[in-house]
């Protein structure tokens, strides 16, 4: 079934889907992360570049497949299956059936993207119209930066599902950018809320949601 859906070469060149995907992803990022927070335009620009590169190669031109085919000397037919490059490489060099590899890659990535979107949108709901209030409930009772954590998880999900040369290069830079942005926001919150924020930060981890969940279960 997976093969029937994704194997056609007509998968690429779908520029309407490229544009629609870029617009939707950009809207989600700007709406639920860039606002109402103070937007870091460098992070925004880099995220936009990641989004454009990702969906251009996902539905437009399989540039990374062409490059890999040339350098490795292997014949990879560009389609919706081989675009999942981790599954393709496991098939070529690990003997893993391509359909099974694609299923595993998609399952893991979709779970991560759903979790990430939940954190991004849930975090936005928690802080919506609360500019002068220190928010410590909802997702903020588990981690101090649920939206940035959500973005990191989403990016990781896309890197697992559909890696490209450009997104692999931008991926660590974006993670570091979100980390720096989180530190800057913490400095601002300390200025605004003083000891209240310091007490909150001493109890709630910055990004480690597993630790936050365990602390919550222990009633700390």
ABEGO torsion letter per residue (X at the ends): XAAAAAABAAABGBAAAAAAAAAAAAAAAAAAAAOABBBBAAAAAAAAAAAAAAAAAAABBBAAAAAAAAAAGBBBBBBAAAABAAAAAAAAAAGBBAAAAAAAAAAAAAAAAAAAAAAAAAAAAAABGAAABBBABEAAAABABAAAAAAAAAAAAAAAABBBAAAAAAAAAAAAAAAAAAAAAAAAAAAAAEAAAAAAAAABBAABAAAAAAAAAAGX
